[in-house]
Amino acid sequence: MAEGQIFDVLRQGLWVSVRLAAPLLAVSLLAGLTIGLLQALTGIQEMTLTFVPKVALMLAVFWVTMSGMTAALVDFFTRGLLPLIAPGG
């Protein structure tokens, strides 16, 4: 396998991981900003107030996007990795 192929597969793998993590990270960021603003406005400084809603929202988004994530991973493996592992197969 050529060096260029290795870098291309690594680049594709990193891009797939970014696409899979982006919805979860975006929801966590928005929830953190919203709850932080709410805490600053009300003066409530409870640690579980930030943790529990973030985890709940991330689980909900993961549940909704799970089929798309699975399809993206299957596509990456069937088009990107399997031809390199078993060429012509």
Wavefront OBJ file of the C-alpha trace (Angstrom):
o trace
v 0.000 0.000 0.000
v 1.339 3.384 -0.957
v 1.866 6.179 1.515
v -0.698 8.344 -0.279
v -3.376 5.686 0.152
v -2.696 5.477 3.877
v -3.009 9.225 4.289
v -6.172 9.270 2.188
v -7.838 6.582 4.314
v -6.763 8.363 7.504
v -8.169 11.634 6.193
v -11.447 9.948 5.310
v -11.613 8.280 8.724
v -11.029 11.558 10.517
v -13.684 13.261 8.420
v -16.190 10.505 9.225
v -15.422 10.836 12.937
v -15.957 14.605 12.762
v -19.286 14.130 10.985
v -20.393 11.593 13.597
v -19.356 13.684 16.596
v -20.617 17.057 15.323
v -24.318 16.689 16.277
v -23.483 15.514 19.792
v -20.928 18.254 20.355
v -23.211 20.938 18.943
v -26.082 19.939 21.239
v -23.743 19.817 24.217
v -22.396 23.269 23.381
v -25.852 24.797 22.960
v -27.144 23.188 26.134
v -24.103 24.372 28.074
v -24.457 27.918 26.817
v -28.167 28.016 27.533
v -27.857 26.576 31.022
v -24.819 28.767 31.786
v -26.781 31.841 30.780
v -29.712 30.685 32.924
v -27.379 30.154 35.872
v -25.794 33.557 35.429
v -29.187 35.252 35.276
v -30.646 33.487 38.303
v -27.539 33.035 40.456
v -28.121 29.278 40.816
v -24.755 27.509 40.870
v -25.681 23.847 40.960
v -23.294 21.467 39.155
v -25.916 18.831 38.373
v -28.012 21.479 36.676
v -25.480 21.562 33.840
v -24.589 17.887 33.738
v -27.955 16.135 33.698
v -29.603 18.121 30.864
v -26.470 17.856 28.712
v -26.357 14.089 29.094
v -30.092 13.763 28.478
v -29.944 15.902 25.329
v -26.872 14.095 24.041
v -28.578 10.727 24.550
v -31.673 11.974 22.723
v -29.620 13.273 19.792
v -27.599 10.063 19.709
v -30.812 8.029 19.633
v -32.174 10.116 16.743
v -28.958 10.124 14.694
v -27.899 6.551 15.423
v -29.125 5.148 12.093
v -27.306 7.851 10.125
v -24.132 7.259 12.107
v -24.335 3.533 11.474
v -24.897 4.104 7.753
v -21.897 6.464 7.574
v -19.647 3.941 9.320
v -20.817 1.051 7.154
v -20.264 3.167 4.034
v -16.754 4.113 5.175
v -15.821 0.516 5.882
v -17.308 -0.936 2.691
v -15.930 1.754 0.377
v -12.759 2.780 2.204
v -11.294 -0.036 4.249
v -12.546 -3.351 2.894
v -11.145 -2.784 -0.626
v -7.748 -2.174 0.953
v -7.939 -5.241 3.185
v -9.294 -7.655 0.550
v -8.638 -6.206 -2.899
v -10.854 -7.590 -5.621
v -13.114 -9.337 -3.092
l 1 2 3 4 5 6 7 8 9 10 11 12 13 14 15 16 17 18 19 20 21 22 23 24 25 26 27 28 29 30 31 32 33 34 35 36 37 38 39 40 41 42 43 44 45 46 47 48 49 50 51 52 53 54 55 56 57 58 59 60 61 62 63 64 65 66 67 68 69 70 71 72 73 74 75 76 77 78 79 80 81 82 83 84 85 86 87 88 89
